[in-house]
Amino acid sequence: MPPADPRRPQQAPAPRPQLSRSLRNRHMSMIAIGGAIGAGLFVGSGSVIKAAGPAAIISYCLAGALVLCTMRMLGEMVVARPSAGSFADYARTAIGPWAGFTIGWLYWYYYVIIVAVEAVAGASILHAWIGLPLWVMAMGLMAVMTATNLLSVRSFGEFEFWFSSVKVAAIVAFLIVGGLYVFGAWPGSSFDFSNLTAHGGFAPHGFTSIFSAIVVVIFAFGGAEIVTIAAAESKEPERSVARATTGIIWRIILFYVGSIVLVVTIVPWDSAKVLASPYVAAWDLIGLPGAGTVMDIVILTAVLSVLNSSVYVSSRMLLALAAHGDAPAWSASTGKRNVPVRAILAGTVVGWVSVVLAYLSPDTVFSYLVNSSGAIAIFMYLMIGASQLRMRRRLQREAPERLTLRMWFHPYLTWVVMAGFAVVLVAMAVIHDQRTQLFTSLGSLAVVLIAYAVRRVKGPRPEPAASAADQDTDARPRALRTP
């Protein structure tokens, strides 16, 4: 970075506000689960099964392995230095201010769009029960989740705990009942795994379809990283993150893979019902009355969980950007309960505008907004890998005592995972249905990079990245054995 121009006034970044450390271990565990298990599992898995057939099982295994390793990389950095900005702060430290600015704003944009997407999805479910206009119910859901986040971080954690508990209970119930059904222990059932091969084979569209389906599955796992952002507001950030990035992620993969195995075993993969709602189709075949209504409630809960988390995480990312002078200083203000009120409202205002656009121009403007954030998660995963490689070297040199949680088989596995995500991007460019998301997301990346270049030329100079040894010692982890 060139030296600062003495004639240009330098902006002091907004002082990093004191956040309330009131999230407990049970909150952190469920935030990790809730972030990764959304409506994409209960509904979106149908498109994966249609694309790959029973071989979708392998797609979920491979995608889960990539996300698990990424969470381990992120966990290494978070345990060394918990931060409200998580991977954006680590990208700034390890790579440079441009990286923190870029991934921070892309991530904020990604989640304010998700706020609108989930509000619309929730309103669509409620519309079948309540006769109010869709836009009114979408606004109402956003207002409730905004109020929850404004109240306190503890209220966010409590809502997420109970939302996630409902999702986990539903999945566990399905694993138990579905397991009894396929093994012939459920009334009227018999030991039968024929659906895995009876309708065109295990991979009816060829084994290349496994890798095509991974592109969709990767996005279903998105949100697992939210727990590393919440770590800055937990009572025991080191232990919470260590648990969340190892044992809990394994459970999430078990939930995904185990339930998908049961779905494709119970329901023929080429059934029309699979695409609409694979879990409802499975429950119907099992013969459980009222399964459709129960699953609608579970899906609504999953939607509200993601909506709640999206409001939270977008505000904390904006807070982190403001702390480095990359966002307006006013957004760093916190209220009496140590909640970033203005950052929360900034994100939800964009969400409200997006909801309006979803009803005024659903197939053009809103569709473009959704597509333009589609590949941002992959950009984030690649940035996490690059940050971990550089930050590990720096920490080993300057503060090795902080490396109490380490990435497996470093640096080789990190490179393998990054190569895997690069292949996903190539696949998006090749697959017709995914190409629009990739190119519009690259457009979003270009806009943010241009914004950073303009900021450097005309605006106040951003805060330089600190070395690992210069960072906050308040977050220095206590003794912790590597799991």
JOMO-V850049 format. One record per residue. N is the residue number from 0. RES is the residue in one small letter. SS is DSSP state (A for helix, B for strand, O for the rest). Layout:
<<N | RES | SS> <N | RES | SS>>
This chain:
<<0 | m | O> <1 | p | O> <2 | p | O> <3 | a | O> <4 | d | O> <5 | p | O> <6 | r | O> <7 | r | O> <8 | p | O> <9 | q | O> <10 | q | O> <11 | a | O> <12 | p | O> <13 | a | O> <14 | p | O> <15 | r | O> <16 | p | O> <17 | q | O> <18 | l | O> <19 | s | O> <20 | r | O> <21 | s | O> <22 | l | B> <23 | r | O> <24 | n | A> <25 | r | A> <26 | h | A> <27 | m | A> <28 | s | A> <29 | m | A> <30 | i | A> <31 | a | A> <32 | i | A> <33 | g | A> <34 | g | A> <35 | a | A> <36 | i | O> <37 | g | O> <38 | a | A> <39 | g | A> <40 | l | A> <41 | f | A> <42 | v | A> <43 | g | A> <44 | s | A> <45 | g | A> <46 | s | A> <47 | v | A> <48 | i | A> <49 | k | A> <50 | a | A> <51 | a | A> <52 | g | A> <53 | p | A> <54 | a | A> <55 | a | A> <56 | i | A> <57 | i | A> <58 | s | A> <59 | y | A> <60 | c | A> <61 | l | A> <62 | a | A> <63 | g | A> <64 | a | A> <65 | l | A> <66 | v | A> <67 | l | A> <68 | c | A> <69 | t | A> <70 | m | A> <71 | r | A> <72 | m | A> <73 | l | A> <74 | g | A> <75 | e | A> <76 | m | A> <77 | v | A> <78 | v | A> <79 | a | A> <80 | r | O> <81 | p | O> <82 | s | O> <83 | a | O> <84 | g | O> <85 | s | A> <86 | f | A> <87 | a | A> <88 | d | A> <89 | y | A> <90 | a | A> <91 | r | A> <92 | t | A> <93 | a | A> <94 | i | O> <95 | g | O> <96 | p | A> <97 | w | A> <98 | a | A> <99 | g | A> <100 | f | A> <101 | t | A> <102 | i | A> <103 | g | A> <104 | w | A> <105 | l | A> <106 | y | A> <107 | w | A> <108 | y | A> <109 | y | A> <110 | y | A> <111 | v | A> <112 | i | A> <113 | i | A> <114 | v | A> <115 | a | A> <116 | v | A> <117 | e | A> <118 | a | A> <119 | v | A> <120 | a | A> <121 | g | A> <122 | a | A> <123 | s | A> <124 | i | A> <125 | l | A> <126 | h | A> <127 | a | O> <128 | w | O> <129 | i | O> <130 | g | O> <131 | l | O> <132 | p | O> <133 | l | A> <134 | w | A> <135 | v | A> <136 | m | A> <137 | a | A> <138 | m | A> <139 | g | A> <140 | l | A> <141 | m | A> <142 | a | A> <143 | v | A> <144 | m | A> <145 | t | A> <146 | a | A> <147 | t | A> <148 | n | A> <149 | l | A> <150 | l | A> <151 | s | O> <152 | v | A> <153 | r | A> <154 | s | A> <155 | f | A> <156 | g | A> <157 | e | A> <158 | f | A> <159 | e | A> <160 | f | A> <161 | w | A> <162 | f | A> <163 | s | A> <164 | s | A> <165 | v | A> <166 | k | A> <167 | v | A> <168 | a | A> <169 | a | A> <170 | i | A> <171 | v | A> <172 | a | A> <173 | f | A> <174 | l | A> <175 | i | A> <176 | v | A> <177 | g | A> <178 | g | A> <179 | l | A> <180 | y | A> <181 | v | A> <182 | f | B> <183 | g | O> <184 | a | O> <185 | w | O> <186 | p | O> <187 | g | O> <188 | s | O> <189 | s | O> <190 | f | B> <191 | d | O> <192 | f | O> <193 | s | A> <194 | n | A> <195 | l | A> <196 | t | O> <197 | a | O> <198 | h | O> <199 | g | O> <200 | g | O> <201 | f | O> <202 | a | O> <203 | p | O> <204 | h | O> <205 | g | O> <206 | f | O> <207 | t | A> <208 | s | A> <209 | i | A> <210 | f | A> <211 | s | A> <212 | a | A> <213 | i | A> <214 | v | A> <215 | v | A> <216 | v | A> <217 | i | A> <218 | f | A> <219 | a | A> <220 | f | O> <221 | g | O> <222 | g | O> <223 | a | O> <224 | e | O> <225 | i | A> <226 | v | A> <227 | t | A> <228 | i | A> <229 | a | A> <230 | a | A> <231 | a | A> <232 | e | A> <233 | s | B> <234 | k | O> <235 | e | O> <236 | p | A> <237 | e | A> <238 | r | A> <239 | s | A> <240 | v | A> <241 | a | A> <242 | r | A> <243 | a | A> <244 | t | A> <245 | t | A> <246 | g | A> <247 | i | A> <248 | i | A> <249 | w | A> <250 | r | A> <251 | i | A> <252 | i | A> <253 | l | A> <254 | f | A> <255 | y | A> <256 | v | A> <257 | g | A> <258 | s | A> <259 | i | A> <260 | v | A> <261 | l | A> <262 | v | A> <263 | v | A> <264 | t | A> <265 | i | A> <266 | v | O> <267 | p | O> <268 | w | O> <269 | d | O> <270 | s | O> <271 | a | A> <272 | k | A> <273 | v | A> <274 | l | A> <275 | a | A> <276 | s | A> <277 | p | A> <278 | y | A> <279 | v | A> <280 | a | A> <281 | a | A> <282 | w | A> <283 | d | A> <284 | l | A> <285 | i | A> <286 | g | O> <287 | l | O> <288 | p | O> <289 | g | O> <290 | a | A> <291 | g | A> <292 | t | A> <293 | v | A> <294 | m | A> <295 | d | A> <296 | i | A> <297 | v | A> <298 | i | A> <299 | l | A> <300 | t | A> <301 | a | A> <302 | v | A> <303 | l | A> <304 | s | A> <305 | v | A> <306 | l | A> <307 | n | A> <308 | s | A> <309 | s | A> <310 | v | A> <311 | y | A> <312 | v | A> <313 | s | A> <314 | s | A> <315 | r | A> <316 | m | A> <317 | l | A> <318 | l | A> <319 | a | A> <320 | l | A> <321 | a | A> <322 | a | A> <323 | h | O> <324 | g | O> <325 | d | O> <326 | a | O> <327 | p | O> <328 | a | A> <329 | w | A> <330 | s | A> <331 | a | A> <332 | s | O> <333 | t | O> <334 | g | O> <335 | k | O> <336 | r | O> <337 | n | O> <338 | v | O> <339 | p | O> <340 | v | A> <341 | r | A> <342 | a | A> <343 | i | A> <344 | l | A> <345 | a | A> <346 | g | A> <347 | t | A> <348 | v | A> <349 | v | A> <350 | g | A> <351 | w | A> <352 | v | A> <353 | s | A> <354 | v | A> <355 | v | A> <356 | l | A> <357 | a | A> <358 | y | A> <359 | l | A> <360 | s | O> <361 | p | O> <362 | d | O> <363 | t | O> <364 | v | A> <365 | f | A> <366 | s | A> <367 | y | A> <368 | l | A> <369 | v | A> <370 | n | A> <371 | s | O> <372 | s | O> <373 | g | O> <374 | a | O> <375 | i | A> <376 | a | A> <377 | i | A> <378 | f | A> <379 | m | A> <380 | y | A> <381 | l | A> <382 | m | A> <383 | i | A> <384 | g | A> <385 | a | A> <386 | s | A> <387 | q | A> <388 | l | A> <389 | r | A> <390 | m | A> <391 | r | A> <392 | r | A> <393 | r | A> <394 | l | A> <395 | q | A> <396 | r | A> <397 | e | A> <398 | a | O> <399 | p | A> <400 | e | A> <401 | r | A> <402 | l | O> <403 | t | O> <404 | l | O> <405 | r | O> <406 | m | O> <407 | w | O> <408 | f | O> <409 | h | O> <410 | p | O> <411 | y | A> <412 | l | A> <413 | t | A> <414 | w | A> <415 | v | A> <416 | v | A> <417 | m | A> <418 | a | A> <419 | g | A> <420 | f | A> <421 | a | A> <422 | v | A> <423 | v | A> <424 | l | A> <425 | v | A> <426 | a | A> <427 | m | A> <428 | a | A> <429 | v | A> <430 | i | O> <431 | h | A> <432 | d | A> <433 | q | A> <434 | r | A> <435 | t | A> <436 | q | A> <437 | l | A> <438 | f | A> <439 | t | A> <440 | s | A> <441 | l | A> <442 | g | A> <443 | s | A> <444 | l | A> <445 | a | A> <446 | v | A> <447 | v | A> <448 | l | A> <449 | i | A> <450 | a | A> <451 | y | A> <452 | a | A> <453 | v | A> <454 | r | A> <455 | r | A> <456 | v | A> <457 | k | A> <458 | g | O> <459 | p | O> <460 | r | O> <461 | p | O> <462 | e | O> <463 | p | O> <464 | a | O> <465 | a | O> <466 | s | O> <467 | a | A> <468 | a | A> <469 | d | A> <470 | q | O> <471 | d | O> <472 | t | O> <473 | d | O> <474 | a | O> <475 | r | O> <476 | p | O> <477 | r | O> <478 | a | O> <479 | l | O> <480 | r | O> <481 | t | O> <482 | p | O>>
